[in-house]
Amino acid sequence: MEIKISTQQILKVLHIISWIIFIGICIEAGGYVFNAIYTMAINPVGAGHFWNKLDLSALYKLDPGYFLVLTSLMSITAILKAIMFYLIVLILHDKKLNMSRPFNQELGRFMFRVSYLTLGIGLFTAWGAKYTARFLEQGIKTPSPEHLGLTGADVWLFMGITLFVIAQIFKRGIEIQTENDLTV
């Protein structure tokens, strides 16, 4: 017995999964931003009970500026991920994926935006991981980059470059399709 799954069914499942991931990342990004603002403006004790049970109190005691930079890097990467999944949800929701004419301007812009976001995530993740490693080398008790969500920079950069190449191919495909439409 053969099970056939259509492209439309796969896109519906991916749309639901993208919504779930988008909501989760938005909650994470909001937690980082809220806790950073709360700790800096209202109660410094919040550094010891940061989002997701992270203890950044040693870093805050060393220098609140270091704390702010690290939490900003964590927030920026989470926000960029949320924006990326928002674009994915948006393109799947608006049904801009036309399988009979896959090379269209909307999909080309989507590919470029996602590739730029992915490169940005890779750069900020690498920066955050190196920033954290510096404190760990100095013996300052900070959570590892894995717990801070600042790992996988090489994967993000690789994926960003790959998506950028695919976006360039899409751009050329759009040009060819436009030329063909004008000649007919």
N, C-alpha and C positions, 0 to 999 in steps of 0.2 A: 504494500500500500504506500503510495507516494503522497506526501503532504506538500501542498503548494502554498507558499506565502507570497502574496502580491507586494509590489513596491509600496502601494498605498497603505497596506497593513503595517509594513515595517516602519513607514514614516509616522503613522499614528502612534505606534509603540515608542519610537524615538522622541516624539513630541511629548508624551507623558513622562518619559524618563528625563528629558531635558527640563521640564517644569519642576520635577522633584529636585534635581540637582541645583537648578536656579534658586529655588526657595531655600534650600539648605545653605548654599553659598551666601545668599543675602543675609540669612540669620547670622552666619559666621562673621561676615564683614561688619554687620551692625553691632555684633558683640564686641569686636575689636575696637571699633570707633567709639562706642558708648563707654566701654571700660577705660579706654585711654583718656577720654575727656573727663570722666568721673574721677579718675585717679589724679589727673593733673589739676583739676579745678576745685574739686570738692573734698575728697578724702584720699590722702596718699596711702592709706592702709589697703586700698583697692589693688595696689600693685602685687600684694601677696596673694590675692584671690582673683587673679585676672581671668578672663574668659577661658573656658575649657579647663579650669583648675590649674592654670599656669601660675607659677610663682616667679614674678619679676621684681620682687622686693629688693633683692641685692643690687640689681641694676639701678633701681630707682634711688636707693640709698647712696650709691656711688655718684650718680649725677642724673637728675630728672631729664636733662637734655638727651642723654644716651637712651633713657627709657622712651622718650618721645620719638626719637629716630627709629628705634626698633619697632615700636608699635605702629608707627607710620608705614614702615616697610611691610609689616604684616597686613595692615589695612589696605594698602595700595594693591598688593597682590590679590587679596580676596576680592576687592572691588573690581579689578580688571577681569578676574574669573567670572564674577557675577555679570559684568557687561557682556562678556563673550557668550555666556549661556543665554542672556537676554536676547542677543542677536540671533542665536540659534532658535530659541522659542519663537521669536518674531517671524523669522523666515518660514518656519514650519506652520505657524498659525495663519499667516497671510497667504499661505499656499503659493508662494512665489516660485516654487520648484516646478517648472514645466518640463516634463520628461520628453515631450515631443520637440521642444526648442530649449535645450538646456543652457545654451550660451546666450544669456540675456544680461542687460546692464545691471539689474538688481542683484543677480547672483554673483556677477563680477565684483560689485562693490562689497557684497557680503564676504567674499573670499579675501579681498584685500584687508577689510576691517578685522576679520578674525586673525589673519596672519600678523598684522601689526599688534593686536592685543596679545597674541601668543608670544611674540618677541618681547613685548613689554613685560609680560609675566616672567619670562625667562631672565631678563635683565634685573628686575627688582628682586626676584628670588635669589639670584646669584649674589647680589649686593647684600641682601639680608643674611644669607648663609655666611658670607665672609665677615660681615659685621659681628655676627654671633660667635663665630670661631675665634675672633680676636679676643673677646671677653673670656671665652673658655680657656684660651692659652694663658691669659693673665691670672687664671684661677678664680675668676668671679663666677659665682654660682648663678648660672642662667640655664633655662631649659635648652635642650638640643634643638638644632634646626628642624628636625623631624617633628617635634612637638609644636613648634612655632608655625608650621606650615610653610617652611622656607627651604624645601628640598626639591630636587628634580630640575634644577635650572638647565642642566645640559639637555634633558628631554624636552623641556619647553622651548629652548632655543632651536633644537633640531626640528621640532614640530613646526615652529614658526617659519623657519627657512623653507621647509618642505611645502608648507601652505603658501608661502610667497611664490615659490616656483609654480605651483599649481594655479595660483591666481594669475600669473603671467601667461600661462597656457590658456586659461579661460579668457583673458584679455584678447589674445590672438584669435581664439575661436569666435569671440564676439565680432571682431573686425572682419573675419572671413564670412561669417553669417550675414553681417550687414552688407558686405559687398555682393554676396549672392542675392540678397533681397532686392538690391538696387538694380541688378542686371536682369532680373526676371520681370 
